[in-house]
Amino acid sequence: MGRPYGLERVYIVAMRALPRTAVVLLTLALTILAASPGQADAGVTRAQKRLNALGCDAGPVDGRMGSWTRTGVIRFQSANRLAQSGSLTEATRSRLYGDRQTRCDRRPVPGTATGRRIVISQTQNHVWLVRGDGSVLAQGDTIDNTRYLGPGSYVSGSKCGRAAKIRDNSDASGRLRLHNFTRFAPCGIGFHQIPQYWSTGAQIHADHLLGTNLKESHGCIRVSRAMSARIWDFATLGTRVVVVR
């Protein structure tokens, strides 16, 4: 058996030199250190920098493939019509570092509709506010639920006798605030900020989960606070909302 190195050698020296209580404490400390995350991965660091430069929000550049970074990968994959695995596959890396790729925050508007409209892509988990001349006023990520809302054309406004807009709506339980609720489909489907607990004001999930299928709404279109305000201002009575796959 060769000479021990690193944590193993430190542990052996401690066993010989320290009282039993100290050895127990040192063993516990070394176990915690051994279980801590390893060093940053250079490939992940490079990907995080590139994803953030492309507006995909991969989170802090720390070289670790955590959940935030995976959502950034998913956003890049959805914008570039790749399988949304959340992993840095060969196809993903090839597109990410290639000469041409679609930015996550500047995607082309899908579909063939024209005129002033809001466009939702269920596949990309993304929404666009389109002016009458076809230019994009704003765009951002969403979370939806395709079991409740199918592709087609809708219009913003009152539905089923319910108000078209409610600045601070509540969910059925009364526990959640749906800020900037803008209705566009029967009977209770609309856009709103990620739900917040009335009791604390905290969102039920982080913004970086938008643009993925890692969460699911109850039928509405969840967006960031900033995008909910843009939609609130953009959607007048009768504004067309086009939903595409």
C-alpha positions as YAML, in Angstrom:
chain: A
units: angstrom
residues:
- id: 1
  name: MET
  ca: [0.00, 0.00, 0.00]
- id: 2
  name: GLY
  ca: [1.41, 3.40, -1.02]
- id: 3
  name: ARG
  ca: [1.81, 6.47, 1.07]
- id: 4
  name: PRO
  ca: [-1.54, 8.16, 1.93]
- id: 5
  name: TYR
  ca: [-2.18, 11.66, 0.66]
- id: 6
  name: GLY
  ca: [-4.59, 14.59, 1.24]
- id: 7
  name: LEU
  ca: [-7.49, 14.10, 3.66]
- id: 8
  name: GLU
  ca: [-6.52, 10.47, 4.29]
- id: 9
  name: ARG
  ca: [-3.04, 11.42, 5.59]
- id: 10
  name: VAL
  ca: [-4.44, 14.24, 7.75]
- id: 11
  name: TYR
  ca: [-6.90, 11.79, 9.26]
- id: 12
  name: ILE
  ca: [-4.20, 9.18, 10.06]
- id: 13
  name: VAL
  ca: [-1.96, 11.80, 11.73]
- id: 14
  name: ALA
  ca: [-4.89, 13.02, 13.81]
- id: 15
  name: MET
  ca: [-5.77, 9.49, 14.92]
- id: 16
  name: ARG
  ca: [-2.26, 9.06, 16.31]
- id: 17
  name: ALA
  ca: [-1.82, 12.44, 17.99]
- id: 18
  name: LEU
  ca: [-5.22, 13.55, 19.32]
- id: 19
  name: PRO
  ca: [-7.47, 12.43, 22.18]
- id: 20
  name: ARG
  ca: [-10.54, 10.41, 21.19]
- id: 21
  name: THR
  ca: [-12.99, 13.35, 21.46]
- id: 22
  name: ALA
  ca: [-10.85, 15.53, 19.21]
- id: 23
  name: VAL
  ca: [-10.52, 12.69, 16.71]
- id: 24
  name: VAL
  ca: [-14.30, 12.31, 16.56]
- id: 25
  name: LEU
  ca: [-14.73, 16.03, 15.91]
- id: 26
  name: LEU
  ca: [-12.01, 16.04, 13.28]
- id: 27
  name: THR
  ca: [-13.55, 13.02, 11.56]
- id: 28
  name: LEU
  ca: [-16.85, 14.86, 11.32]
- id: 29
  name: ALA
  ca: [-15.20, 17.98, 9.91]
- id: 30
  name: LEU
  ca: [-13.25, 16.00, 7.32]
- id: 31
  name: THR
  ca: [-16.42, 14.17, 6.27]
- id: 32
  name: ILE
  ca: [-18.17, 17.47, 5.63]
- id: 33
  name: LEU
  ca: [-15.20, 18.76, 3.64]
- id: 34
  name: ALA
  ca: [-15.04, 15.59, 1.57]
- id: 35
  name: ALA
  ca: [-18.74, 15.89, 0.71]
- id: 36
  name: SER
  ca: [-18.52, 19.53, -0.37]
- id: 37
  name: PRO
  ca: [-18.76, 20.38, -4.08]
- id: 38
  name: GLY
  ca: [-15.64, 19.89, -6.12]
- id: 39
  name: GLN
  ca: [-13.71, 22.50, -8.01]
- id: 40
  name: ALA
  ca: [-15.37, 24.52, -10.74]
- id: 41
  name: ASP
  ca: [-15.48, 22.88, -14.15]
- id: 42
  name: ALA
  ca: [-13.84, 24.97, -16.87]
- id: 43
  name: GLY
  ca: [-16.29, 23.74, -19.51]
- id: 44
  name: VAL
  ca: [-19.28, 24.76, -17.41]
- id: 45
  name: THR
  ca: [-17.70, 28.14, -16.66]
- id: 46
  name: ARG
  ca: [-17.24, 28.76, -20.37]
- id: 47
  name: ALA
  ca: [-20.83, 27.73, -21.09]
- id: 48
  name: GLN
  ca: [-22.21, 29.98, -18.33]
- id: 49
  name: LYS
  ca: [-20.36, 32.98, -19.73]
- id: 50
  name: ARG
  ca: [-21.57, 32.27, -23.24]
- id: 51
  name: LEU
  ca: [-25.18, 31.65, -22.17]
- id: 52
  name: ASN
  ca: [-25.29, 34.87, -20.17]
- id: 53
  name: ALA
  ca: [-23.82, 36.80, -23.11]
- id: 54
  name: LEU
  ca: [-26.67, 35.44, -25.25]
- id: 55
  name: GLY
  ca: [-29.34, 36.59, -22.78]
- id: 56
  name: CYS
  ca: [-30.15, 33.07, -21.54]
- id: 57
  name: ASP
  ca: [-29.63, 33.77, -17.80]
- id: 58
  name: ALA
  ca: [-27.49, 30.85, -16.68]
- id: 59
  name: GLY
  ca: [-26.98, 32.43, -13.26]
- id: 60
  name: PRO
  ca: [-23.66, 33.11, -11.47]
- id: 61
  name: VAL
  ca: [-20.52, 32.05, -13.32]
- id: 62
  name: ASP
  ca: [-19.28, 29.49, -10.80]
- id: 63
  name: GLY
  ca: [-18.36, 26.51, -12.98]
- id: 64
  name: ARG
  ca: [-21.03, 24.28, -11.45]
- id: 65
  name: MET
  ca: [-23.92, 22.73, -13.35]
- id: 66
  name: GLY
  ca: [-26.66, 23.61, -10.90]
- id: 67
  name: SER
  ca: [-30.38, 24.02, -11.50]
- id: 68
  name: TRP
  ca: [-30.10, 27.68, -12.50]
- id: 69
  name: THR
  ca: [-27.50, 26.92, -15.16]
- id: 70
  name: ARG
  ca: [-29.64, 24.05, -16.46]
- id: 71
  name: THR
  ca: [-32.56, 26.43, -16.97]
- id: 72
  name: GLY
  ca: [-30.25, 28.70, -18.97]
- id: 73
  name: VAL
  ca: [-29.32, 25.73, -21.15]
- id: 74
  name: ILE
  ca: [-33.01, 24.91, -21.64]
- id: 75
  name: ARG
  ca: [-33.75, 28.48, -22.71]
- id: 76
  name: PHE
  ca: [-30.93, 28.33, -25.23]
- id: 77
  name: GLN
  ca: [-32.13, 24.98, -26.51]
- id: 78
  name: SER
  ca: [-35.72, 26.19, -26.91]
- id: 79
  name: ALA
  ca: [-34.65, 29.36, -28.72]
- id: 80
  name: ASN
  ca: [-32.52, 27.31, -31.11]
- id: 81
  name: ARG
  ca: [-35.01, 24.49, -31.63]
- id: 82
  name: LEU
  ca: [-32.91, 21.83, -29.91]
- id: 83
  name: ALA
  ca: [-34.07, 19.05, -27.60]
- id: 84
  name: GLN
  ca: [-34.70, 20.74, -24.24]
- id: 85
  name: SER
  ca: [-32.67, 18.39, -22.05]
- id: 86
  name: GLY
  ca: [-30.94, 21.00, -19.90]
- id: 87
  name: SER
  ca: [-27.65, 19.25, -20.60]
- id: 88
  name: LEU
  ca: [-24.68, 20.50, -22.59]
- id: 89
  name: THR
  ca: [-25.07, 17.93, -25.34]
- id: 90
  name: GLU
  ca: [-22.81, 17.84, -28.37]
- id: 91
  name: ALA
  ca: [-25.52, 19.50, -30.49]
- id: 92
  name: THR
  ca: [-26.00, 22.19, -27.85]
- id: 93
  name: ARG
  ca: [-22.29, 22.97, -27.58]
- id: 94
  name: SER
  ca: [-21.94, 23.04, -31.34]
- id: 95
  name: ARG
  ca: [-24.69, 25.64, -31.67]
- id: 96
  name: LEU
  ca: [-23.60, 27.56, -28.56]
- id: 97
  name: TYR
  ca: [-20.06, 28.12, -29.83]
- id: 98
  name: GLY
  ca: [-20.89, 28.20, -33.52]
- id: 99
  name: ASP
  ca: [-20.99, 31.19, -35.83]
- id: 100
  name: ARG
  ca: [-24.79, 31.55, -35.77]
- id: 101
  name: GLN
  ca: [-27.29, 31.07, -32.97]
- id: 102
  name: THR
  ca: [-30.51, 32.65, -31.75]
- id: 103
  name: ARG
  ca: [-30.29, 34.73, -28.60]
- id: 104
  name: CYS
  ca: [-32.68, 33.77, -25.82]
- id: 105
  name: ASP
  ca: [-33.88, 37.35, -25.36]
- id: 106
  name: ARG
  ca: [-34.18, 38.31, -29.06]
- id: 107
  name: ARG
  ca: [-36.06, 35.51, -30.76]
- id: 108
  name: PRO
  ca: [-37.93, 35.81, -34.05]
- id: 109
  name: VAL
  ca: [-41.71, 35.90, -33.72]
- id: 110
  name: PRO
  ca: [-43.20, 32.51, -34.69]
- id: 111
  name: GLY
  ca: [-46.34, 31.96, -36.74]
- id: 112
  name: THR
  ca: [-47.87, 33.64, -39.77]
- id: 113
  name: ALA
  ca: [-50.22, 36.14, -38.09]
- id: 114
  name: THR
  ca: [-49.81, 39.84, -38.82]
- id: 115
  name: GLY
  ca: [-50.85, 43.08, -37.17]
- id: 116
  name: ARG
  ca: [-50.75, 44.23, -33.57]
- id: 117
  name: ARG
  ca: [-50.82, 41.16, -31.35]
- id: 118
  name: ILE
  ca: [-49.41, 39.15, -28.47]
- id: 119
  name: VAL
  ca: [-47.85, 35.84, -29.51]
- id: 120
  name: ILE
  ca: [-47.32, 32.89, -27.15]
- id: 121
  name: SER
  ca: [-45.16, 29.91, -28.12]
- id: 122
  name: GLN
  ca: [-45.97, 26.89, -25.97]
- id: 123
  name: THR
  ca: [-42.93, 24.98, -27.23]
- id: 124
  name: GLN
  ca: [-40.52, 27.80, -26.53]
- id: 125
  name: ASN
  ca: [-42.28, 28.99, -23.34]
- id: 126
  name: HIS
  ca: [-41.94, 32.53, -24.62]
- id: 127
  name: VAL
  ca: [-44.16, 35.55, -25.35]
- id: 128
  name: TRP
  ca: [-43.82, 38.51, -27.75]
- id: 129
  name: LEU
  ca: [-45.62, 41.87, -27.82]
- id: 130
  name: VAL
  ca: [-45.81, 42.84, -31.48]
- id: 131
  name: ARG
  ca: [-46.66, 46.31, -32.79]
- id: 132
  name: GLY
  ca: [-48.88, 46.90, -35.79]
- id: 133
  name: ASP
  ca: [-45.87, 47.30, -38.10]
- id: 134
  name: GLY
  ca: [-44.50, 43.91, -37.05]
- id: 135
  name: SER
  ca: [-41.72, 45.21, -34.79]
- id: 136
  name: VAL
  ca: [-41.33, 43.66, -31.34]
- id: 137
  name: LEU
  ca: [-42.01, 45.93, -28.39]
- id: 138
  name: ALA
  ca: [-40.98, 43.36, -25.78]
- id: 139
  name: GLN
  ca: [-40.53, 39.64, -25.28]
- id: 140
  name: GLY
  ca: [-39.92, 37.33, -22.33]
- id: 141
  name: ASP
  ca: [-40.16, 33.86, -20.87]
- id: 142
  name: THR
  ca: [-43.31, 32.14, -19.62]
- id: 143
  name: ILE
  ca: [-44.68, 29.16, -17.76]
- id: 144
  name: ASP
  ca: [-48.00, 27.74, -18.93]
- id: 145
  name: ASN
  ca: [-50.12, 24.58, -18.97]
- id: 146
  name: THR
  ca: [-51.05, 23.19, -22.38]
- id: 147
  name: ARG
  ca: [-53.86, 21.06, -20.94]
- id: 148
  name: TYR
  ca: [-55.94, 24.20, -20.42]
- id: 149
  name: LEU
  ca: [-54.94, 26.42, -23.32]
- id: 150
  name: GLY
  ca: [-54.71, 25.20, -26.90]
- id: 151
  name: PRO
  ca: [-53.25, 26.85, -30.00]
- id: 152
  name: GLY
  ca: [-55.49, 29.42, -31.64]
- id: 153
  name: SER
  ca: [-56.48, 33.08, -31.64]
- id: 154
  name: TYR
  ca: [-57.95, 34.81, -28.59]
- id: 155
  name: VAL
  ca: [-58.68, 38.41, -27.60]
- id: 156
  name: SER
  ca: [-58.01, 40.23, -24.35]
- id: 157
  name: GLY
  ca: [-61.02, 41.44, -22.42]
- id: 158
  name: SER
  ca: [-63.80, 40.43, -20.06]
- id: 159
  name: LYS
  ca: [-64.75, 36.72, -20.14]
- id: 160
  name: CYS
  ca: [-67.61, 34.90, -18.44]
- id: 161
  name: GLY
  ca: [-68.70, 38.10, -16.73]
- id: 162
  name: ARG
  ca: [-65.27, 38.60, -15.15]
- id: 163
  name: ALA
  ca: [-63.19, 41.76, -15.38]
- id: 164
  name: ALA
  ca: [-60.69, 42.09, -18.20]
- id: 165
  name: LYS
  ca: [-57.95, 43.31, -15.87]
- id: 166
  name: ILE
  ca: [-57.42, 42.98, -12.15]
- id: 167
  name: ARG
  ca: [-54.36, 44.67, -10.70]
- id: 168
  name: ASP
  ca: [-54.12, 42.22, -7.80]
- id: 169
  name: ASN
  ca: [-56.19, 39.11, -8.44]
- id: 170
  name: SER
  ca: [-56.34, 36.07, -6.12]
- id: 171
  name: ASP
  ca: [-56.16, 32.37, -6.90]
- id: 172
  name: ALA
  ca: [-59.00, 30.02, -5.93]
- id: 173
  name: SER
  ca: [-57.41, 29.31, -2.55]
- id: 174
  name: GLY
  ca: [-57.12, 32.98, -1.65]
- id: 175
  name: ARG
  ca: [-53.50, 32.42, -0.63]
- id: 176
  name: LEU
  ca: [-51.81, 33.71, -3.77]
- id: 177
  name: ARG
  ca: [-51.64, 37.15, -5.37]
- id: 178
  name: LEU
  ca: [-51.79, 37.25, -9.19]
- id: 179
  name: HIS
  ca: [-50.33, 40.66, -9.93]
- id: 180
  name: ASN
  ca: [-51.20, 42.50, -13.18]
- id: 181
  name: PHE
  ca: [-53.77, 39.88, -14.18]
- id: 182
  name: THR
  ca: [-54.75, 40.44, -17.84]
- id: 183
  name: ARG
  ca: [-57.49, 38.12, -19.08]
- id: 184
  name: PHE
  ca: [-57.62, 36.82, -22.65]
- id: 185
  name: ALA
  ca: [-59.34, 33.40, -22.63]
- id: 186
  name: PRO
  ca: [-62.45, 31.90, -20.96]
- id: 187
  name: CYS
  ca: [-62.99, 31.89, -18.19]
- id: 188
  name: GLY
  ca: [-60.07, 32.53, -15.88]
- id: 189
  name: ILE
  ca: [-57.03, 32.37, -18.15]
- id: 190
  name: GLY
  ca: [-54.79, 35.41, -18.37]
- id: 191
  name: PHE
  ca: [-51.26, 36.73, -18.00]
- id: 192
  name: HIS
  ca: [-49.87, 37.58, -14.56]
- id: 193
  name: GLN
  ca: [-46.69, 37.79, -12.57]
- id: 194
  name: ILE
  ca: [-45.45, 34.56, -10.99]
- id: 195
  name: PRO
  ca: [-47.90, 34.06, -8.09]
- id: 196
  name: GLN
  ca: [-46.87, 35.55, -4.75]
- id: 197
  name: TYR
  ca: [-47.98, 34.57, -1.28]
- id: 198
  name: TRP
  ca: [-50.23, 37.26, 0.13]
- id: 199
  name: SER
  ca: [-48.74, 36.60, 3.57]
- id: 200
  name: THR
  ca: [-45.11, 37.26, 2.64]
- id: 201
  name: GLY
  ca: [-44.99, 38.69, -0.88]
- id: 202
  name: ALA
  ca: [-42.59, 35.93, -1.92]
- id: 203
  name: GLN
  ca: [-43.02, 34.33, -5.33]
- id: 204
  name: ILE
  ca: [-43.88, 30.63, -5.40]
- id: 205
  name: HIS
  ca: [-40.84, 29.98, -7.61]
- id: 206
  name: ALA
  ca: [-37.85, 31.88, -8.96]
- id: 207
  name: ASP
  ca: [-37.83, 33.91, -12.17]
- id: 208
  name: HIS
  ca: [-35.12, 31.70, -13.67]
- id: 209
  name: LEU
  ca: [-37.61, 28.82, -13.99]
- id: 210
  name: LEU
  ca: [-39.54, 30.84, -16.58]
- id: 211
  name: GLY
  ca: [-38.93, 29.65, -20.12]
- id: 212
  name: THR
  ca: [-38.84, 25.98, -19.08]
- id: 213
  name: ASN
  ca: [-41.23, 23.13, -18.39]
- id: 214
  name: LEU
  ca: [-39.78, 22.60, -14.91]
- id: 215
  name: LYS
  ca: [-42.90, 24.22, -13.44]
- id: 216
  name: GLU
  ca: [-46.52, 24.21, -14.59]
- id: 217
  name: SER
  ca: [-49.25, 26.80, -14.16]
- id: 218
  name: HIS
  ca: [-52.92, 26.14, -13.48]
- id: 219
  name: GLY
  ca: [-53.79, 27.39, -16.96]
- id: 220
  name: CYS
  ca: [-52.61, 30.99, -16.90]
- id: 221
  name: ILE
  ca: [-49.44, 32.40, -18.41]
- id: 222
  name: ARG
  ca: [-46.88, 33.24, -15.72]
- id: 223
  name: VAL
  ca: [-44.32, 35.90, -16.54]
- id: 224
  name: SER
  ca: [-41.85, 38.10, -14.71]
- id: 225
  name: ARG
  ca: [-43.06, 41.18, -12.83]
- id: 226
  name: ALA
  ca: [-41.58, 43.46, -15.50]
- id: 227
  name: MET
  ca: [-43.23, 41.56, -18.36]
- id: 228
  name: SER
  ca: [-46.58, 41.47, -16.55]
- id: 229
  name: ALA
  ca: [-46.48, 45.28, -16.45]
- id: 230
  name: ARG
  ca: [-45.63, 45.49, -20.16]
- id: 231
  name: ILE
  ca: [-48.53, 43.20, -21.03]
- id: 232
  name: TRP
  ca: [-50.89, 45.13, -18.75]
- id: 233
  name: ASP
  ca: [-50.09, 48.33, -20.65]
- id: 234
  name: PHE
  ca: [-50.03, 46.74, -24.13]
- id: 235
  name: ALA
  ca: [-53.26, 44.71, -23.97]
- id: 236
  name: THR
  ca: [-56.26, 46.93, -24.62]
- id: 237
  name: LEU
  ca: [-59.79, 45.53, -24.97]
- id: 238
  name: GLY
  ca: [-59.78, 43.27, -28.01]
- id: 239
  name: THR
  ca: [-56.02, 42.88, -28.41]
- id: 240
  name: ARG
  ca: [-55.39, 39.67, -30.32]
- id: 241
  name: VAL
  ca: [-53.48, 36.90, -28.51]
- id: 242
  name: VAL
  ca: [-52.12, 34.21, -30.84]
- id: 243
  name: VAL
  ca: [-51.07, 30.90, -29.29]
- id: 244
  name: VAL
  ca: [-48.80, 28.61, -31.33]
- id: 245
  name: ARG
  ca: [-47.11, 25.37, -30.47]
...
